[in-house]
Amino acid sequence: MTSNASPVRVDRTVLALAAYTTVVAALSARVFLMADKSGDYVTFLEPWTRHIADHGGFQALADPGFSDYNVPYLYLLAALTYLPLSPLTGIKCVSILFDLALAYTTFRIVARLRPTPSWAAFGAGAVVLFLPTVVTNSGWWGQCDAVYAAFLVGGIHQVLRHRPWWACTFFGVALAFKFQAVFLFPFLLVLVLLGRVPWRSLLAVPGAYLVLDLPALALGADPWRLLTVYARQTGTYRLLSVNAPSLYEFVSVPGDTDAVRTAGVLVAGTLVALLAALTVWALRRGRPDGPRPTDTQVVLTAVCSAIVVPFLLPSMHERYFYVADVLTVTAAFALPRRLWYVPVLVQLASFGSYLKCNSGQLAPYLSMPAHSALMLLALLAVVRTTARELRRGREPGVSYERPATAAGTRSPVSSAT
């Protein structure tokens, strides 16, 4: 008995040591960037934090008009004003904490997709922690993309665990933090049409959003302003592309771009709806007992949504592929032989856009159409692999029924968690 159990204990010990070492290394990499102030920090985040501190902390959120963000992130900024930290350090620490949450959730998803070997799940989490876009976004930029992304990836994990209400709650929290959470809503629609997520559980999305607005409403904030914050954001930028590796780097329109932007939104919506319909049709075809997408198919559908939507929409920013940066790593570890190169393409495109935006020395040597071409190659690779996976149907020897709830019963799905 001792000889059989020993390797498991040793493996877990080694894995734990590797995890601690990875976290320390990841934090150290970010510490070197902590003192740097980005243009977004100087222009937006620092003035917002100062305003909150000068107007009574949380009480300042009675009128959140000083910011163009929704209030959940402003709660975090308000909490920082009560701590003995500089605004710069506090803002970056919040984002870095969610980097860790994002890596852990990635670990959990890959551990479910590939229960053995455990090193695959560890590798996925470690890669996410060291992605150039993830390190730069939190450690240097001080942006909060890791916050909403962690909830989106957490929502996908809840879907895999057959917990639709929790999944939709996570999606609602992500939406409350950032409007870019809608990039995964086509994925959520596919799950609803397939029956993996019941229609009624969608109520948790607006429910979570509204619950997070309640503290600001209690302080006296205008309800209409809170409900329309994202509608005001959509008209802020008139460019077809704001340093995003998207379709619109290939489009040049002199003068007013409103007509092109409107047409682009309509075309993007049509194409995304068509892809969603094709996904549902592919899974329903030849399944008299009903479509039951595999966990791998679920993750691949999420990856497609995270890339296709921002690639097709106009007025996207360089940071709007953040969720795609993370999810392509998950997909690559799920199907390493077919998708190992996709995170490389996405990072070259996405991080190249970061440099184009923020590095005056490198910007003249970087080509946004080239970055967009790389993102397009990644998109085509993921869509092709997803289509092949949908045609395969169920994976042999695995049950995808809802986990049994009877006492003493464990399903193959729940045992892989």
C-alpha positions in Angstrom: 0.0 0.0 0.0 2.8 2.4 0.9 4.6 1.9 -2.4 1.4 2.6 -4.4 0.4 5.8 -2.6 3.9 7.3 -2.4 4.1 8.5 -6.0 0.9 10.4 -5.7 2.1 12.2 -2.6 5.4 13.0 -4.3 3.6 14.2 -7.5 1.3 16.5 -5.5 4.3 17.9 -3.5 6.3 18.6 -6.6 3.2 20.2 -8.3 2.6 22.4 -5.2 6.2 23.5 -5.1 6.1 24.3 -8.9 2.9 26.3 -8.4 4.4 28.3 -5.5 7.5 29.0 -7.6 5.5 30.0 -10.6 3.4 32.4 -8.6 6.4 34.0 -7.0 8.1 34.4 -10.3 5.0 35.9 -11.9 4.6 38.4 -9.0 8.3 39.3 -9.3 7.9 40.0 -13.0 5.1 42.4 -12.2 6.9 44.1 -9.3 9.5 45.5 -11.7 6.6 47.2 -13.6 4.8 48.6 -10.5 6.4 52.1 -10.6 5.5 52.7 -14.2 2.6 55.0 -15.0 0.7 54.4 -18.2 -1.1 57.1 -20.1 -4.5 55.6 -19.2 -3.5 55.7 -15.5 -2.5 59.3 -15.6 -5.5 60.4 -17.7 -8.2 58.3 -16.1 -7.5 56.0 -13.2 -5.5 58.3 -11.0 -7.9 61.3 -11.3 -10.9 58.9 -10.6 -9.2 57.6 -7.4 -8.3 61.1 -6.3 -11.8 62.3 -6.9 -13.2 59.4 -4.8 -10.7 60.1 -2.0 -11.6 63.8 -2.0 -15.3 63.2 -1.9 -15.6 60.8 1.1 -14.6 57.4 -0.3 -17.7 55.3 -1.1 -19.9 58.4 -0.6 -18.4 59.8 -3.9 -20.3 57.1 -5.8 -23.5 58.9 -5.1 -22.6 60.7 -8.4 -20.4 58.4 -10.5 -20.4 60.8 -13.4 -16.7 61.5 -12.9 -16.0 58.2 -14.6 -17.2 56.3 -17.7 -17.0 53.0 -15.9 -19.8 51.1 -14.3 -19.8 51.2 -10.5 -18.5 47.7 -9.5 -14.9 48.7 -10.5 -15.4 52.1 -8.8 -16.2 50.1 -5.6 -12.7 48.6 -5.8 -11.2 52.1 -6.3 -13.2 53.4 -3.3 -12.0 50.6 -1.1 -8.4 51.4 -2.0 -8.8 54.9 -0.6 -9.1 53.4 2.9 -5.9 51.5 2.6 -2.3 52.8 3.2 -1.4 52.3 -0.4 -0.7 54.7 -3.2 -3.4 54.8 -5.9 -0.9 53.3 -8.4 0.1 50.4 -6.2 -3.5 49.7 -5.1 -4.9 49.7 -8.6 -2.2 47.3 -9.9 -2.5 45.0 -6.9 -6.2 44.6 -7.6 -5.5 43.6 -11.2 -2.7 41.3 -10.3 -4.9 39.4 -7.8 -7.3 38.8 -10.6 -4.4 37.6 -12.8 -4.0 34.8 -10.2 -7.7 34.0 -10.2 -7.6 33.9 -14.0 -4.7 31.5 -14.0 -6.3 29.3 -11.4 -9.6 29.1 -13.3 -7.7 28.1 -16.4 -6.0 25.4 -14.4 -9.4 24.1 -13.3 -10.8 24.0 -16.8 -7.8 22.2 -18.3 -7.8 19.8 -15.4 -11.3 18.9 -16.3 -10.6 18.5 -20.0 -7.4 16.5 -19.4 -7.6 14.9 -16.0 -4.2 13.3 -16.7 -1.5 14.3 -16.7 -1.9 17.0 -14.0 1.1 18.9 -15.5 -1.0 19.9 -18.5 -3.4 21.9 -16.2 -0.5 23.4 -14.3 1.2 24.4 -17.6 -1.9 26.1 -18.8 -2.2 28.2 -15.7 1.5 29.1 -15.7 1.4 30.1 -19.4 -1.6 32.4 -18.7 0.3 34.1 -15.8 3.2 34.8 -18.1 1.4 35.9 -21.2 2.9 39.2 -22.3 -0.6 40.8 -22.6 -1.6 39.6 -19.1 1.6 40.8 -17.5 1.5 44.1 -19.3 -2.2 44.7 -18.7 -2.0 44.5 -15.0 1.7 45.1 -14.0 2.4 48.0 -16.3 -0.9 49.4 -17.6 -2.9 48.9 -14.4 -6.0 48.0 -16.5 -8.8 45.8 -15.0 -9.3 43.4 -17.9 -8.3 40.5 -15.7 -11.3 41.2 -13.5 -14.0 40.7 -16.0 -12.0 38.0 -17.8 -11.7 36.0 -14.6 -15.5 36.0 -14.2 -16.0 35.0 -17.8 -13.6 32.1 -17.6 -15.1 31.2 -14.3 -18.5 31.2 -16.0 -17.2 28.7 -18.6 -15.9 26.5 -15.8 -19.4 26.5 -14.2 -20.9 25.5 -17.5 -18.6 22.5 -17.7 -19.7 21.6 -14.1 -23.3 21.7 -15.2 -24.1 24.7 -13.0 -26.0 27.0 -15.4 -27.3 29.5 -12.7 -23.8 30.0 -11.4 -22.5 30.3 -14.9 -25.0 33.0 -15.8 -24.3 34.8 -12.5 -20.6 34.9 -13.4 -21.4 36.3 -16.8 -23.6 38.9 -15.2 -20.8 40.0 -12.8 -18.4 40.1 -15.8 -20.8 42.3 -17.7 -21.2 44.6 -14.7 -17.4 45.2 -14.7 -16.8 45.6 -18.4 -19.1 45.8 -21.5 -16.6 43.6 -23.4 -18.1 40.6 -21.6 -20.7 40.6 -24.4 -18.1 39.1 -26.7 -19.0 35.7 -25.1 -22.7 36.2 -25.2 -23.0 34.4 -28.6 -21.4 31.4 -26.9 -24.0 31.7 -24.1 -26.7 31.8 -26.8 -25.5 28.6 -28.4 -25.6 26.8 -25.0 -29.1 28.0 -24.4 -30.3 26.8 -27.9 -28.6 23.4 -27.2 -30.3 23.1 -23.8 -27.0 23.1 -21.9 -28.1 26.3 -20.2 -31.8 26.6 -19.5 -33.5 29.8 -20.7 -34.7 30.7 -17.2 -31.1 30.8 -15.9 -30.4 33.8 -18.1 -32.3 35.8 -15.5 -29.1 35.6 -13.4 -27.2 37.8 -15.9 -29.3 41.0 -15.4 -29.9 39.9 -11.8 -26.2 40.0 -11.0 -25.7 43.2 -12.9 -28.5 44.9 -10.9 -27.4 43.6 -7.5 -24.0 45.1 -8.0 -25.6 48.4 -8.7 -27.6 48.4 -5.5 -24.9 49.9 -3.2 -24.5 52.9 -5.5 -28.3 53.3 -5.8 -28.5 53.2 -2.0 -26.0 56.1 -1.9 -28.2 58.1 -4.2 -26.8 57.4 -7.7 -29.1 58.1 -10.6 -30.6 54.7 -11.8 -30.8 55.8 -15.4 -27.1 56.7 -15.5 -26.2 53.3 -14.1 -28.3 51.5 -16.6 -27.1 53.5 -19.6 -23.4 53.7 -18.9 -22.5 51.3 -21.7 -24.8 53.1 -24.2 -22.7 56.2 -23.6 -19.4 54.3 -24.0 -20.4 53.1 -27.5 -20.3 56.6 -29.0 -16.9 57.6 -27.5 -14.7 56.5 -30.3 -15.4 57.1 -34.0 -12.4 55.3 -35.5 -13.0 52.0 -37.2 -10.2 50.5 -35.2 -8.4 51.8 -32.1 -5.2 49.8 -32.5 -7.1 46.5 -32.6 -5.9 43.6 -34.8 -9.3 43.4 -36.4 -10.9 43.3 -39.8 -11.0 47.2 -39.9 -7.2 47.5 -40.2 -7.8 46.4 -43.8 -10.4 49.1 -44.3 -9.7 52.8 -45.1 -12.6 55.2 -45.1 -11.9 59.0 -45.5 -14.1 61.4 -43.6 -17.2 60.4 -41.6 -17.1 56.7 -40.6 -20.6 56.5 -39.0 -22.2 54.7 -41.9 -19.4 52.1 -42.1 -19.5 51.6 -38.4 -23.3 51.0 -38.5 -23.0 48.6 -41.4 -20.1 46.8 -39.7 -22.2 46.2 -36.6 -25.0 44.8 -38.7 -22.7 42.6 -40.7 -20.9 41.4 -37.6 -24.2 40.5 -35.9 -25.4 38.6 -39.0 -22.2 36.6 -39.3 -22.1 35.8 -35.6 -25.7 34.7 -35.7 -25.0 32.5 -38.7 -22.1 30.9 -37.0 -24.1 30.3 -33.9 -26.9 28.7 -36.0 -24.4 26.5 -37.8 -23.0 25.3 -34.5 -26.4 24.4 -33.2 -27.3 22.7 -36.4 -24.0 20.7 -36.4 -24.7 19.4 -32.9 -28.3 18.6 -33.5 -27.8 16.8 -36.8 -28.3 13.1 -36.4 -28.9 13.2 -32.7 -32.4 11.9 -32.1 -31.8 11.8 -28.4 -30.8 15.5 -28.3 -27.5 17.3 -28.7 -25.1 17.0 -25.8 -21.9 19.0 -26.6 -18.7 17.7 -25.1 -16.6 19.8 -22.7 -14.1 20.3 -25.5 -16.8 21.5 -27.9 -18.0 23.9 -25.2 -14.5 25.4 -24.7 -13.9 25.7 -28.5 -17.2 27.4 -29.0 -16.2 30.0 -26.3 -12.8 30.5 -28.0 -14.5 31.2 -31.4 -16.8 33.7 -29.8 -13.9 35.5 -28.0 -12.1 36.0 -31.3 -14.8 36.3 -34.0 -16.8 39.0 -32.2 -14.1 41.6 -31.6 -12.5 40.8 -35.0 -15.7 41.7 -36.9 -16.9 44.6 -34.8 -15.7 48.2 -35.6 -14.1 50.6 -33.0 -12.4 47.8 -31.1 -9.4 48.5 -28.9 -6.1 46.6 -28.7 -7.1 45.2 -25.3 -10.4 43.7 -26.5 -8.8 40.4 -27.4 -7.8 39.8 -23.8 -10.2 37.0 -23.3 -9.1 35.4 -26.5 -5.5 35.6 -25.3 -6.4 33.5 -22.3 -8.9 31.1 -23.9 -6.7 30.1 -26.8 -4.2 28.9 -24.2 -6.9 26.7 -22.7 -7.8 25.4 -26.1 -4.2 24.7 -27.0 -3.7 22.6 -23.9 -7.0 20.8 -24.6 -5.9 19.9 -28.2 -2.2 20.4 -28.2 -1.5 18.7 -31.5 -4.0 20.8 -33.5 -3.9 24.2 -31.7 -0.5 24.6 -30.1 0.4 27.5 -32.4 -2.8 29.4 -32.0 -1.9 31.2 -28.7 1.4 32.2 -30.4 -0.5 33.8 -33.3 -2.9 35.6 -31.0 -0.1 36.9 -28.7 1.9 38.2 -31.7 -1.2 40.0 -32.9 -2.5 41.2 -29.6 0.8 42.1 -27.8 2.0 43.7 -31.1 -1.0 45.9 -30.9 -0.1 46.8 -27.3 3.4 47.9 -28.5 2.0 49.8 -31.4 -0.2 51.8 -29.0 2.4 52.3 -26.1 5.9 52.0 -27.5 7.0 55.1 -29.3 10.3 53.4 -30.2 8.8 50.3 -31.8 5.6 51.7 -33.2 7.1 52.9 -36.5 8.3 49.3 -37.2 5.0 47.6 -36.4 2.2 47.1 -38.9 -1.4 46.8 -37.7 -2.5 45.1 -40.9 0.1 42.4 -40.3 -1.1 42.0 -36.7 -4.7 41.7 -38.0 -3.5 39.1 -40.6 -2.1 37.0 -37.7 -5.3 37.3 -35.8 -7.2 36.2 -38.9 -5.0 33.1 -39.2 -5.7 32.2 -35.6 -9.5 32.7 -36.1 -9.5 30.5 -39.1 -7.5 27.8 -37.3 -9.9 27.8 -34.3 -13.1 27.8 -36.5 -11.7 24.9 -38.6 -10.8 22.9 -35.5 -14.2 23.6 -33.9 -16.0 22.5 -37.1 -14.1 19.3 -37.1 -14.8 18.7 -33.4 -18.5 19.3 -34.0 -18.6 16.8 -36.8 -17.0 14.2 -34.6 -19.9 14.1 -32.3 -19.6 12.6 -28.8 -16.2 11.5 -27.6 -16.3 7.7 -27.1 -16.5 6.2 -23.7 -17.5 9.4 -21.9 -20.8 10.3 -20.5 -22.1 13.8 -20.9 -25.3 13.5 -19.0 -26.0 15.9 -16.2 -24.2 14.8 -13.0 -26.3 12.5 -10.9 -27.6 14.0 -7.6 -28.6 10.9 -5.8 -26.6 10.1 -2.7 -23.6 8.0 -3.2 -23.7 8.5 -7.0 -20.8 10.1 -8.9 -20.9 10.7 -12.7 -17.9 10.7 -15.0 -18.4 14.5 -15.4 -18.3 15.3 -11.7 -15.4 13.0 -11.0 -13.2 14.9 -13.5 -13.7 18.2 -11.6 
